[in-house]
Amino acid sequence: MTTIHNLNELDGRPHANVFPDAEPKTIRLTLDAGGEVAPHSHPDREIVFYLIEGTVELELVDETHELSAGDVARFDGDREIAPRAVEDATALIVLASRSDE
């Protein structure tokens, strides 16, 4: 079975679940300039954060990374994350179950 969605047509702001009830969990995050998500973590997950458009300051525990459109970050979901949009931004976030390999 193939499922296709247009990210721009998904309901939900700032978070829209791209494929509800499916693994890996895939989220579209949309933030207006100055918008932010409170610090949080995703235990037992590996995270891929792909910035589609805009600029985001991605705070990971005690590090801050400025991401521009096209940048991809990968990190352990046990780390606390707090994204903040420097300008209007859209990201695709994949939260994959951590493998024990």
A tleap script that builds the chain and sets N, CA, C and O, in Angstrom:
source leaprc.protein.ff14SB
mol = sequence {
  NMET THR THR ILE HIE ASN LEU ASN GLU LEU
  ASP GLY ARG PRO HIE ALA ASN VAL PHE PRO
  ASP ALA GLU PRO LYS THR ILE ARG LEU THR
  LEU ASP ALA GLY GLY GLU VAL ALA PRO HIE
  SER HIE PRO ASP ARG GLU ILE VAL PHE TYR
  LEU ILE GLU GLY THR VAL GLU LEU GLU LEU
  VAL ASP GLU THR HIE GLU LEU SER ALA GLY
  ASP VAL ALA ARG PHE ASP GLY ASP ARG GLU
  ILE ALA PRO ARG ALA VAL GLU ASP ALA THR
  ALA LEU ILE VAL LEU ALA SER ARG SER ASP
  CGLU
}
set mol.1.N position { 0.844 -1.183 0.000 }
set mol.1.CA position { 0.000 0.000 0.000 }
set mol.1.C position { 0.891 1.248 0.000 }
set mol.1.O position { 1.861 1.316 0.755 }
set mol.2.N position { 0.574 2.203 -0.817 }
set mol.2.CA position { 1.291 3.464 -0.895 }
set mol.2.C position { 0.371 4.583 -0.442 }
set mol.2.O position { -0.779 4.664 -0.872 }
set mol.3.N position { 0.882 5.448 0.429 }
set mol.3.CA position { 0.124 6.604 0.898 }
set mol.3.C position { 0.916 7.848 0.545 }
set mol.3.O position { 2.110 7.941 0.831 }
set mol.4.N position { 0.241 8.803 -0.079 }
set mol.4.CA position { 0.889 10.049 -0.489 }
set mol.4.C position { 0.086 11.227 0.051 }
set mol.4.O position { -1.140 11.258 -0.056 }
set mol.5.N position { 0.793 12.200 0.635 }
set mol.5.CA position { 0.157 13.415 1.138 }
set mol.5.C position { 0.929 14.622 0.630 }
set mol.5.O position { 2.136 14.544 0.403 }
set mol.6.N position { 0.241 15.724 0.454 }
set mol.6.CA position { 0.874 17.004 0.177 }
set mol.6.C position { 1.025 17.706 1.519 }
set mol.6.O position { 0.027 17.956 2.194 }
set mol.7.N position { 2.255 18.029 1.922 }
set mol.7.CA position { 2.486 18.633 3.232 }
set mol.7.C position { 1.713 19.928 3.431 }
set mol.7.O position { 1.300 20.239 4.548 }
set mol.8.N position { 1.513 20.685 2.358 }
set mol.8.CA position { 0.811 21.966 2.467 }
set mol.8.C position { -0.681 21.804 2.720 }
set mol.8.O position { -1.346 22.758 3.124 }
set mol.9.N position { -1.214 20.609 2.488 }
set mol.9.CA position { -2.646 20.386 2.641 }
set mol.9.C position { -3.024 19.707 3.951 }
set mol.9.O position { -4.204 19.457 4.194 }
set mol.10.N position { -2.043 19.405 4.797 }
set mol.10.CA position { -2.318 18.735 6.063 }
set mol.10.C position { -2.929 19.693 7.076 }
set mol.10.O position { -2.553 20.864 7.139 }
set mol.11.N position { -3.876 19.190 7.871 }
set mol.11.CA position { -4.452 19.969 8.964 }
set mol.11.C position { -3.526 19.884 10.168 }
set mol.11.O position { -2.821 18.892 10.356 }
set mol.12.N position { -3.536 20.922 10.970 }
set mol.12.CA position { -2.759 20.922 12.202 }
set mol.12.C position { -1.629 21.926 12.147 }
set mol.12.O position { -0.829 21.940 11.212 }
set mol.13.N position { -1.578 22.773 13.180 }
set mol.13.CA position { -0.542 23.785 13.256 }
set mol.13.C position { -0.224 23.995 14.715 }
set mol.13.O position { -1.180 24.216 15.458 }
set mol.14.N position { 0.962 23.957 15.213 }
set mol.14.CA position { 2.182 23.865 14.434 }
set mol.14.C position { 2.515 22.446 13.977 }
set mol.14.O position { 3.336 22.268 13.076 }
set mol.15.N position { 1.879 21.413 14.596 }
set mol.15.CA position { 2.201 20.035 14.249 }
set mol.15.C position { 1.089 19.400 13.427 }
set mol.15.O position { -0.089 19.555 13.746 }
set mol.16.N position { 1.458 18.693 12.381 }
set mol.16.CA position { 0.510 17.893 11.608 }
set mol.16.C position { 1.119 16.514 11.445 }
set mol.16.O position { 2.253 16.382 10.984 }
set mol.17.N position { 0.368 15.483 11.822 }
set mol.17.CA position { 0.844 14.114 11.707 }
set mol.17.C position { 0.641 13.674 10.262 }
set mol.17.O position { -0.496 13.586 9.800 }
set mol.18.N position { 1.725 13.398 9.544 }
set mol.18.CA position { 1.663 13.086 8.125 }
set mol.18.C position { 0.998 11.740 7.879 }
set mol.18.O position { 0.139 11.626 7.005 }
set mol.19.N position { 1.381 10.725 8.635 }
set mol.19.CA position { 0.828 9.375 8.479 }
set mol.19.C position { 0.334 8.883 9.839 }
set mol.19.O position { 1.050 8.155 10.526 }
set mol.20.N position { -0.886 9.272 10.239 }
set mol.20.CA position { -1.382 8.875 11.563 }
set mol.20.C position { -1.325 7.355 11.751 }
set mol.20.O position { -1.596 6.588 10.827 }
set mol.21.N position { -0.969 6.947 12.956 }
set mol.21.CA position { -0.930 5.529 13.339 }
set mol.21.C position { 0.067 4.707 12.529 }
set mol.21.O position { -0.100 3.493 12.414 }
set mol.22.N position { 1.093 5.331 11.967 }
set mol.22.CA position { 2.094 4.597 11.193 }
set mol.22.C position { 3.482 4.887 11.754 }
set mol.22.O position { 3.726 5.947 12.330 }
set mol.23.N position { 4.367 3.947 11.580 }
set mol.23.CA position { 5.771 4.104 11.964 }
set mol.23.C position { 6.618 4.164 10.710 }
set mol.23.O position { 6.315 3.464 9.743 }
set mol.24.N position { 7.661 4.968 10.684 }
set mol.24.CA position { 8.045 5.874 11.764 }
set mol.24.C position { 7.093 7.070 11.820 }
set mol.24.O position { 6.500 7.451 10.811 }
set mol.25.N position { 6.958 7.646 12.994 }
set mol.25.CA position { 6.104 8.819 13.175 }
set mol.25.C position { 6.706 9.967 12.370 }
set mol.25.O position { 7.899 10.249 12.478 }
set mol.26.N position { 5.883 10.621 11.569 }
set mol.26.CA position { 6.360 11.692 10.690 }
set mol.26.C position { 5.483 12.922 10.910 }
set mol.26.O position { 4.259 12.853 10.800 }
set mol.27.N position { 6.123 14.040 11.220 }
set mol.27.CA position { 5.417 15.274 11.595 }
set mol.27.C position { 5.847 16.417 10.688 }
set mol.27.O position { 7.027 16.564 10.372 }
set mol.28.N position { 4.870 17.227 10.272 }
set mol.28.CA position { 5.193 18.503 9.621 }
set mol.28.C position { 5.072 19.561 10.706 }
set mol.28.O position { 4.031 19.687 11.351 }
set mol.29.N position { 6.149 20.322 10.903 }
set mol.29.CA position { 6.166 21.406 11.885 }
set mol.29.C position { 6.161 22.724 11.128 }
set mol.29.O position { 7.014 22.955 10.272 }
set mol.30.N position { 5.200 23.588 11.441 }
set mol.30.CA position { 5.101 24.896 10.809 }
set mol.30.C position { 5.117 25.959 11.904 }
set mol.30.O position { 4.268 25.951 12.795 }
set mol.31.N position { 6.076 26.866 11.835 }
set mol.31.CA position { 6.203 27.933 12.832 }
set mol.31.C position { 6.300 29.279 12.136 }
set mol.31.O position { 7.019 29.427 11.148 }
set mol.32.N position { 5.575 30.257 12.657 }
set mol.32.CA position { 5.740 31.636 12.194 }
set mol.32.C position { 7.019 32.193 12.805 }
set mol.32.O position { 7.499 31.679 13.815 }
set mol.33.N position { 7.570 33.236 12.204 }
set mol.33.CA position { 8.773 33.887 12.737 }
set mol.33.C position { 8.574 34.185 14.217 }
set mol.33.O position { 7.560 34.762 14.611 }
set mol.34.N position { 9.548 33.788 15.035 }
set mol.34.CA position { 9.470 33.981 16.476 }
set mol.34.C position { 8.748 32.858 17.205 }
set mol.34.O position { 8.818 32.773 18.431 }
set mol.35.N position { 8.057 31.996 16.468 }
set mol.35.CA position { 7.360 30.869 17.086 }
set mol.35.C position { 8.337 29.826 17.573 }
set mol.35.O position { 9.427 29.672 17.021 }
set mol.36.N position { 7.942 29.110 18.613 }
set mol.36.CA position { 8.829 28.108 19.172 }
set mol.36.C position { 8.044 26.958 19.765 }
set mol.36.O position { 6.843 27.061 20.016 }
set mol.37.N position { 8.744 25.870 19.982 }
set mol.37.CA position { 8.189 24.700 20.655 }
set mol.37.C position { 8.952 24.562 21.965 }
set mol.37.O position { 10.182 24.622 21.985 }
set mol.38.N position { 8.222 24.377 23.053 }
set mol.38.CA position { 8.849 24.258 24.373 }
set mol.38.C position { 9.813 23.071 24.406 }
set mol.38.O position { 9.609 22.084 23.699 }
set mol.39.N position { 10.855 23.166 25.220 }
set mol.39.CA position { 11.815 22.060 25.330 }
set mol.39.C position { 11.109 20.749 25.680 }
set mol.39.O position { 10.247 20.702 26.558 }
set mol.40.N position { 11.494 19.693 24.975 }
set mol.40.CA position { 10.910 18.375 25.190 }
set mol.40.C position { 11.853 17.317 24.615 }
set mol.40.O position { 12.836 17.653 23.955 }
set mol.41.N position { 11.559 16.056 24.861 }
set mol.41.CA position { 12.372 14.977 24.309 }
set mol.41.C position { 11.459 13.895 23.746 }
set mol.41.O position { 10.250 13.901 23.978 }
set mol.42.N position { 12.049 12.976 23.011 }
set mol.42.CA position { 11.338 11.846 22.411 }
set mol.42.C position { 12.131 10.581 22.763 }
set mol.42.O position { 12.850 10.044 21.920 }
set mol.43.N position { 11.999 10.105 24.010 }
set mol.43.CA position { 12.774 8.939 24.437 }
set mol.43.C position { 12.569 7.741 23.511 }
set mol.43.O position { 11.488 7.541 22.957 }
set mol.44.N position { 13.612 6.966 23.359 }
set mol.44.CA position { 13.607 5.747 22.550 }
set mol.44.C position { 13.377 5.999 21.070 }
set mol.44.O position { 12.917 5.112 20.350 }
set mol.45.N position { 13.697 7.216 20.610 }
set mol.45.CA position { 13.560 7.549 19.192 }
set mol.45.C position { 14.867 8.111 18.655 }
set mol.45.O position { 15.658 8.689 19.400 }
set mol.46.N position { 15.085 7.940 17.379 }
set mol.46.CA position { 16.118 8.640 16.630 }
set mol.46.C position { 15.367 9.681 15.808 }
set mol.46.O position { 14.328 9.376 15.223 }
set mol.47.N position { 15.882 10.899 15.759 }
set mol.47.CA position { 15.170 11.999 15.105 }
set mol.47.C position { 15.935 12.464 13.872 }
set mol.47.O position { 17.155 12.624 13.902 }
set mol.48.N position { 15.198 12.675 12.792 }
set mol.48.CA position { 15.718 13.351 11.607 }
set mol.48.C position { 14.852 14.592 11.432 }
set mol.48.O position { 13.630 14.498 11.320 }
set mol.49.N position { 15.498 15.758 11.411 }
set mol.49.CA position { 14.824 17.059 11.316 }
set mol.49.C position { 15.279 17.700 10.009 }
set mol.49.O position { 16.425 18.131 9.887 }
set mol.50.N position { 14.368 17.761 9.026 }
set mol.50.CA position { 14.688 18.329 7.713 }
set mol.50.C position { 13.952 19.653 7.566 }
set mol.50.O position { 12.722 19.687 7.597 }
set mol.51.N position { 14.691 20.735 7.408 }
set mol.51.CA position { 14.087 22.056 7.265 }
set mol.51.C position { 13.780 22.316 5.798 }
set mol.51.O position { 14.691 22.437 4.980 }
set mol.52.N position { 12.518 22.400 5.473 }
set mol.52.CA position { 12.060 22.587 4.101 }
set mol.52.C position { 12.186 24.040 3.672 }
set mol.52.O position { 12.666 24.343 2.580 }
set mol.53.N position { 11.738 24.943 4.562 }
set mol.53.CA position { 11.829 26.370 4.243 }
set mol.53.C position { 12.027 27.171 5.512 }
set mol.53.O position { 11.637 26.747 6.599 }
set mol.54.N position { 12.644 28.347 5.360 }
set mol.54.CA position { 12.847 29.244 6.485 }
set mol.54.C position { 14.177 29.031 7.183 }
set mol.54.O position { 15.093 28.397 6.659 }
set mol.55.N position { 14.249 29.593 8.402 }
set mol.55.CA position { 15.439 29.467 9.251 }
set mol.55.C position { 14.976 29.143 10.664 }
set mol.55.O position { 14.028 29.741 11.172 }
set mol.56.N position { 15.656 28.187 11.294 }
set mol.56.CA position { 15.294 27.733 12.635 }
set mol.56.C position { 16.547 27.655 13.495 }
set mol.56.O position { 17.597 27.202 13.040 }
set mol.57.N position { 16.428 28.099 14.740 }
set mol.57.CA position { 17.453 27.822 15.737 }
set mol.57.C position { 17.007 26.556 16.455 }
set mol.57.O position { 15.972 26.538 17.122 }
set mol.58.N position { 17.795 25.506 16.312 }
set mol.58.CA position { 17.476 24.213 16.899 }
set mol.58.C position { 18.330 24.031 18.147 }
set mol.58.O position { 19.535 23.793 18.064 }
set mol.59.N position { 17.681 24.148 19.309 }
set mol.59.CA position { 18.393 23.993 20.573 }
set mol.59.C position { 18.334 22.524 20.984 }
set mol.59.O position { 17.258 21.943 21.125 }
set mol.60.N position { 19.515 21.941 21.171 }
set mol.60.CA position { 19.648 20.553 21.622 }
set mol.60.C position { 20.460 20.564 22.907 }
set mol.60.O position { 21.686 20.673 22.876 }
set mol.61.N position { 19.778 20.452 24.028 }
set mol.61.CA position { 20.373 20.503 25.358 }
set mol.61.C position { 21.153 21.811 25.494 }
set mol.61.O position { 20.541 22.865 25.665 }
set mol.62.N position { 22.482 21.772 25.421 }
set mol.62.CA position { 23.277 22.987 25.614 }
set mol.62.C position { 23.928 23.468 24.323 }
set mol.62.O position { 24.866 24.264 24.363 }
set mol.63.N position { 23.440 22.993 23.180 }
set mol.63.CA position { 23.955 23.422 21.871 }
set mol.63.C position { 22.821 24.082 21.090 }
set mol.63.O position { 21.665 23.669 21.188 }
set mol.64.N position { 23.159 25.104 20.321 }
set mol.64.CA position { 22.176 25.717 19.429 }
set mol.64.C position { 22.742 25.700 18.020 }
set mol.64.O position { 23.872 26.128 17.784 }
set mol.65.N position { 21.940 25.198 17.087 }
set mol.65.CA position { 22.342 25.112 15.685 }
set mol.65.C position { 21.362 25.926 14.855 }
set mol.65.O position { 20.149 25.777 14.999 }
set mol.66.N position { 21.883 26.784 13.990 }
set mol.66.CA position { 21.003 27.526 13.090 }
set mol.66.C position { 20.895 26.741 11.786 }
set mol.66.O position { 21.891 26.504 11.102 }
set mol.67.N position { 19.672 26.344 11.457 }
set mol.67.CA position { 19.409 25.582 10.246 }
set mol.67.C position { 18.726 26.473 9.223 }
set mol.67.O position { 17.859 27.278 9.563 }
set mol.68.N position { 19.126 26.321 7.964 }
set mol.68.CA position { 18.512 27.028 6.845 }
set mol.68.C position { 17.817 26.001 5.962 }
set mol.68.O position { 18.090 24.805 6.061 }
set mol.69.N position { 16.922 26.466 5.104 }
set mol.69.CA position { 16.192 25.573 4.204 }
set mol.69.C position { 17.160 24.618 3.516 }
set mol.69.O position { 18.188 25.031 2.980 }
set mol.70.N position { 16.810 23.335 3.541 }
set mol.70.CA position { 17.644 22.303 2.934 }
set mol.70.C position { 18.542 21.581 3.916 }
set mol.70.O position { 19.075 20.518 3.596 }
set mol.71.N position { 18.727 22.143 5.127 }
set mol.71.CA position { 19.570 21.492 6.128 }
set mol.71.C position { 18.838 20.324 6.779 }
set mol.71.O position { 17.618 20.344 6.944 }
set mol.72.N position { 19.614 19.307 7.143 }
set mol.72.CA position { 19.097 18.118 7.818 }
set mol.72.C position { 19.929 17.876 9.072 }
set mol.72.O position { 21.158 17.924 9.026 }
set mol.73.N position { 19.255 17.616 10.191 }
set mol.73.CA position { 19.934 17.269 11.439 }
set mol.73.C position { 19.424 15.899 11.897 }
set mol.73.O position { 18.245 15.576 11.750 }
set mol.74.N position { 20.334 15.109 12.452 }
set mol.74.CA position { 19.970 13.798 13.005 }
set mol.74.C position { 20.508 13.749 14.424 }
set mol.74.O position { 21.662 14.102 14.667 }
set mol.75.N position { 19.660 13.303 15.381 }
set mol.75.CA position { 20.087 13.267 16.778 }
set mol.75.C position { 19.249 12.278 17.568 }
set mol.75.O position { 18.184 11.843 17.129 }
set mol.76.N position { 19.750 11.937 18.732 }
set mol.76.CA position { 19.086 11.008 19.636 }
set mol.76.C position { 17.892 11.708 20.286 }
set mol.76.O position { 18.019 12.829 20.778 }
set mol.77.N position { 16.746 11.053 20.287 }
set mol.77.CA position { 15.527 11.624 20.849 }
set mol.77.C position { 15.555 11.785 22.353 }
set mol.77.O position { 14.690 12.461 22.910 }
set mol.78.N position { 16.533 11.178 23.036 }
set mol.78.CA position { 16.661 11.399 24.480 }
set mol.78.C position { 17.145 12.815 24.780 }
set mol.78.O position { 16.964 13.318 25.889 }
set mol.79.N position { 17.767 13.459 23.775 }
set mol.79.CA position { 18.237 14.835 23.960 }
set mol.79.C position { 17.033 15.786 23.931 }
set mol.79.O position { 16.114 15.611 23.130 }
set mol.80.N position { 17.047 16.777 24.800 }
set mol.80.CA position { 15.969 17.759 24.822 }
set mol.80.C position { 16.096 18.676 23.610 }
set mol.80.O position { 17.180 19.173 23.307 }
set mol.81.N position { 14.982 18.893 22.924 }
set mol.81.CA position { 14.943 19.707 21.716 }
set mol.81.C position { 13.992 20.885 21.929 }
set mol.81.O position { 12.965 20.750 22.594 }
set mol.82.N position { 14.347 22.049 21.355 }
set mol.82.CA position { 13.495 23.235 21.433 }
set mol.82.C position { 13.725 24.069 20.168 }
set mol.82.O position { 14.598 24.936 20.159 }
set mol.83.N position { 12.958 23.822 19.104 }
set mol.83.CA position { 13.126 24.625 17.895 }
set mol.83.C position { 12.454 25.997 18.016 }
set mol.83.O position { 11.387 26.128 18.617 }
set mol.84.N position { 13.105 27.026 17.429 }
set mol.84.CA position { 12.538 28.379 17.388 }
set mol.84.C position { 12.757 28.928 15.989 }
set mol.84.O position { 13.869 28.890 15.463 }
set mol.85.N position { 11.683 29.443 15.389 }
set mol.85.CA position { 11.766 29.977 14.031 }
set mol.85.C position { 12.352 31.381 14.038 }
set mol.85.O position { 11.831 32.272 14.708 }
set mol.86.N position { 13.428 31.576 13.296 }
set mol.86.CA position { 14.008 32.897 13.098 }
set mol.86.C position { 13.156 33.639 12.067 }
set mol.86.O position { 12.933 34.845 12.176 }
set mol.87.N position { 12.688 32.897 11.072 }
set mol.87.CA position { 11.727 33.399 10.083 }
set mol.87.C position { 10.720 32.289 9.851 }
set mol.87.O position { 10.956 31.154 10.266 }
set mol.88.N position { 9.591 32.587 9.193 }
set mol.88.CA position { 8.590 31.557 8.937 }
set mol.88.C position { 9.286 30.297 8.454 }
set mol.88.O position { 10.155 30.355 7.584 }
set mol.89.N position { 8.901 29.146 9.025 }
set mol.89.CA position { 9.627 27.911 8.734 }
set mol.89.C position { 8.694 26.705 8.688 }
set mol.89.O position { 7.678 26.650 9.381 }
set mol.90.N position { 9.069 25.748 7.857 }
set mol.90.CA position { 8.388 24.460 7.783 }
set mol.90.C position { 9.449 23.369 7.794 }
set mol.90.O position { 10.429 23.430 7.052 }
set mol.91.N position { 9.239 22.372 8.645 }
set mol.91.CA position { 10.178 21.251 8.754 }
set mol.91.C position { 9.416 19.936 8.680 }
set mol.91.O position { 8.243 19.856 9.044 }
set mol.92.N position { 10.101 18.919 8.205 }
set mol.92.CA position { 9.588 17.559 8.238 }
set mol.92.C position { 10.440 16.814 9.260 }
set mol.92.O position { 11.666 16.776 9.149 }
set mol.93.N position { 9.780 16.223 10.256 }
set mol.93.CA position { 10.479 15.550 11.346 }
set mol.93.C position { 10.081 14.080 11.348 }
set mol.93.O position { 8.897 13.746 11.380 }
set mol.94.N position { 11.074 13.212 11.312 }
set mol.94.CA position { 10.837 11.770 11.351 }
set mol.94.C position { 11.355 11.258 12.686 }
set mol.94.O position { 12.519 11.461 13.033 }
set mol.95.N position { 10.468 10.582 13.442 }
set mol.95.CA position { 10.811 10.030 14.752 }
set mol.95.C position { 10.789 8.502 14.617 }
set mol.95.O position { 9.734 7.874 14.709 }
set mol.96.N position { 11.949 7.929 14.400 }
set mol.96.CA position { 12.050 6.485 14.185 }
set mol.96.C position { 12.355 5.774 15.498 }
set mol.96.O position { 13.101 6.280 16.336 }
set mol.97.N position { 11.768 4.600 15.662 }
set mol.97.CA position { 12.090 3.788 16.834 }
set mol.97.C position { 13.560 3.475 16.818 }
set mol.97.O position { 14.119 3.138 15.774 }
set mol.98.N position { 14.199 3.584 17.978 }
set mol.98.CA position { 15.635 3.316 18.080 }
set mol.98.C position { 15.875 1.822 17.934 }
set mol.98.O position { 15.208 1.008 18.573 }
set mol.99.N position { 16.829 1.472 17.092 }
set mol.99.CA position { 17.209 0.064 16.965 }
set mol.99.C position { 18.307 -0.227 17.961 }
set mol.99.O position { 19.061 0.671 18.336 }
set mol.100.N position { 18.408 -1.467 18.394 }
set mol.100.CA position { 19.433 -1.848 19.364 }
set mol.100.C position { 20.685 -2.372 18.704 }
set mol.100.O position { 21.496 -3.032 19.353 }
set mol.101.N position { 20.860 -2.086 17.408 }
set mol.101.CA position { 22.018 -2.587 16.676 }
set mol.101.C position { 23.255 -1.806 17.015 }
set mol.101.O position { 24.330 -2.092 16.488 }
savepdb mol mol.pdb
quit
